Amino acid sequence: MKGYQNIFCATDFSIHCRAAAGCAVEMAWQYGAELTLPHVLGYFQGDRSSVAIAPEGADPAACRKQQEYASLSGLARHLGNDEAGQEVRVPARSARHEVVRFTEEQAIDLKSPIGDQ
Protein backbone atom coordinates (compact mmCIF):
# COMPACT_ATOMS: atom_id res chain seq x y z
CA MET A 1 0.00 0.00 0.00
CA LYS A 2 1.16 3.54 -0.81
CA GLY A 3 2.90 5.48 1.97
CA TYR A 4 0.91 8.69 2.27
CA GLN A 5 2.67 11.81 3.52
CA ASN A 6 -0.09 14.44 3.59
CA ILE A 7 -3.66 13.52 4.47
CA PHE A 8 -6.50 16.00 4.04
CA CYS A 9 -9.92 15.60 5.65
CA ALA A 10 -12.29 18.54 5.21
CA THR A 11 -14.94 18.91 7.90
CA ASP A 12 -18.26 20.63 8.44
CA PHE A 13 -18.30 19.33 12.05
CA SER A 14 -21.15 16.91 11.34
CA ILE A 15 -21.17 13.44 12.88
CA HIS A 16 -20.20 11.96 9.49
CA CYS A 17 -17.21 14.26 9.16
CA ARG A 18 -16.14 13.44 12.71
CA ALA A 19 -16.15 9.73 11.77
CA ALA A 20 -14.13 10.44 8.62
CA ALA A 21 -11.69 12.56 10.64
CA GLY A 22 -11.25 9.68 13.09
CA CYS A 23 -10.28 7.41 10.19
CA ALA A 24 -7.94 10.09 8.84
CA VAL A 25 -6.20 10.33 12.23
CA GLU A 26 -5.71 6.55 12.26
CA MET A 27 -4.27 6.62 8.74
CA ALA A 28 -1.98 9.55 9.57
CA TRP A 29 -0.69 7.63 12.57
CA GLN A 30 -0.26 4.43 10.51
CA TYR A 31 1.73 6.17 7.76
CA GLY A 32 3.47 8.79 9.88
CA ALA A 33 1.75 11.37 7.68
CA GLU A 34 0.81 14.99 8.26
CA LEU A 35 -2.91 15.54 8.76
CA THR A 36 -4.76 18.71 7.76
CA LEU A 37 -8.30 19.37 8.99
CA PRO A 38 -9.67 22.28 6.94
CA HIS A 39 -13.05 23.94 7.24
CA VAL A 40 -14.38 26.24 4.54
CA LEU A 41 -17.04 28.72 5.52
CA GLY A 42 -19.94 29.02 3.14
CA TYR A 43 -20.47 32.39 1.52
CA PHE A 44 -20.38 34.92 4.33
CA GLN A 45 -22.98 37.63 4.10
CA GLY A 46 -21.89 40.34 6.51
CA ASP A 47 -25.32 41.89 7.07
CA ARG A 48 -27.23 38.71 7.90
CA SER A 49 -28.57 37.96 11.34
CA SER A 50 -26.60 35.46 13.35
CA VAL A 51 -26.86 33.56 16.60
CA ALA A 52 -23.28 34.57 17.35
CA ILE A 53 -23.09 38.33 17.00
CA ALA A 54 -19.65 39.89 16.65
CA PRO A 55 -18.72 42.45 19.30
CA GLU A 56 -19.32 46.07 18.34
CA GLY A 57 -16.60 47.34 16.03
CA ALA A 58 -15.35 43.83 15.21
CA ASP A 59 -15.36 42.33 11.73
CA PRO A 60 -18.14 39.68 11.65
CA ALA A 61 -16.25 37.48 9.15
CA ALA A 62 -13.10 37.56 11.29
CA CYS A 63 -15.11 36.66 14.41
CA ARG A 64 -16.77 33.76 12.62
CA LYS A 65 -13.40 32.56 11.35
CA GLN A 66 -12.02 32.67 14.90
CA GLN A 67 -14.99 30.62 16.14
CA GLU A 68 -14.36 28.00 13.43
CA TYR A 69 -10.67 27.78 14.39
CA ALA A 70 -11.79 27.08 17.96
CA SER A 71 -14.07 24.32 16.63
CA LEU A 72 -11.21 22.80 14.60
CA SER A 73 -8.95 22.91 17.63
CA GLY A 74 -11.62 21.15 19.67
CA LEU A 75 -12.05 18.50 16.97
CA ALA A 76 -8.28 17.87 16.83
CA ARG A 77 -8.17 17.51 20.63
CA HIS A 78 -11.18 15.18 20.57
CA LEU A 79 -9.41 13.05 17.96
CA GLY A 80 -6.23 12.98 20.04
CA ASN A 81 -4.22 14.77 17.35
CA ASP A 82 -3.44 18.32 18.47
CA GLU A 83 -0.67 18.45 15.86
CA ALA A 84 -3.12 18.25 12.93
CA GLY A 85 -2.91 21.23 10.62
CA GLN A 86 -5.97 23.45 10.93
CA GLU A 87 -7.14 25.82 8.24
CA VAL A 88 -10.28 27.96 7.96
CA ARG A 89 -10.96 29.68 4.67
CA VAL A 90 -13.55 32.22 3.59
CA PRO A 91 -13.98 31.61 -0.14
CA ALA A 92 -15.03 33.96 -2.89
CA ARG A 93 -16.72 30.97 -4.57
CA SER A 94 -18.41 27.85 -3.25
CA ALA A 95 -16.91 25.83 -0.42
CA ARG A 96 -16.49 22.90 -2.81
CA HIS A 97 -14.30 24.94 -5.17
CA GLU A 98 -12.22 26.22 -2.27
CA VAL A 99 -11.60 22.68 -0.95
CA VAL A 100 -10.39 21.57 -4.39
CA ARG A 101 -8.19 24.65 -4.70
CA PHE A 102 -6.70 24.05 -1.24
CA THR A 103 -5.71 20.47 -2.11
CA GLU A 104 -4.12 21.68 -5.34
CA GLU A 105 -2.08 24.33 -3.47
CA GLN A 106 -0.77 21.88 -0.87
CA ALA A 107 1.19 18.66 -1.31
CA ILE A 108 -1.87 16.54 -0.50
CA ASP A 109 -1.66 12.92 -1.60
CA LEU A 110 -4.77 11.54 0.14
CA LYS A 111 -7.96 13.55 0.45
CA SER A 112 -11.40 12.89 1.79
CA PRO A 113 -14.09 12.52 -0.89
CA ILE A 114 -15.86 15.71 -1.91
CA GLY A 115 -19.60 15.41 -2.56
CA ASP A 116 -21.23 16.78 -5.68
CA GLN A 117 -23.18 19.54 -3.95
N, C-alpha and C positions, 0 to 999 in steps of 0.2 A: 504494500500500500504506500502511496505517495506520502512523503514527509512534509506536511504543511508547515509554513513559517508564520503566516499572517492570516488569522481567522477573523472574519467580520460577521457580526450577528446584530442586525438592526432590530430595534425594539420600539413598540408603542406602549409598553408596560402592561399589555394584556396577559392573561394567564397562559395563552398559547406562546407568546413571545418569551415569557419567563421559562417555560419548558424548553424552548429552543435554545435559550441562553444557557440553561443548565447543561445541555448537550454540548454546546460550544465550549464551555469551561472544561468539561471532561476531555474533549478533543484537544484543546490547547494544552492541557496538562499532559496528555498522552504523547503529543508530538513535541512538547517543549516550545510551542508556538506563542506568538504574541496574540492577544485577543483584543479586539476593538468592539465596543458596544456603543454604536451611534444612535441618536434619536433625531429625527428631522421633524421640526414643527410644521404643521400645515400652514397654509397661507395665513399670515398674521394681519388681521385688520385692526389697526390701532384704535379706532373709535367704537369698537363693539363693547357690549357689556360683558363683564366677566365675574366669575365667583371670586377670583383672586385679583383684587384691585391693586395696581401699583401705587406706592406712596406718592403723595403730591410732589410734583417736580421731577419724578423719576420716569425714565423711558419705559413704557409698558412692555415693549418687545424684549428689552434687556432684562426686565424683572422676570418675565416668563422664561427666558432662556436660563436665568439663574435657578429658577425653580426646577427646570428640567435637568440641569446638571446635578442638583441635589437628589432628584429621583434616580438618575443614572448611578450616582455614588451609592445610594441605598441598595440598588439592584446588585451592583458589584460586591458590596459587603454581604448581602444575602446569599450570593452565589459562592462566597468564600474566595473571591478573586479581586482584591482591592487594587491590584496592579493592572487590571484591564484598562485599555485606553478608553476614554470617554469623550464623545464629541456630540455637541448639539449644534445643529445648523438651522438657519432661517432662510429657506430658499426663495428665489424669485419665481420659480416654477413649482410644479407639483413635488410632493415629497418623494414620489417614485423616481422622478428624474434626478433629484438631488442624491438619492442613495446610489444610483448607478454612477453618477459623476464622482461621488466620493470614492467608490471602489476603483474607478479608473485612475484617480489621482494617487492613490496609495498602492503599495505593493501587496495587494490582497490576493491570496491564492486559493482561499476557500471562503465563500460567502453564503449567507442564508438565502433561501429562495425569496424572490420578490414577486408578490401577487400581481395579477393583471388588473389593477384597480383603475 
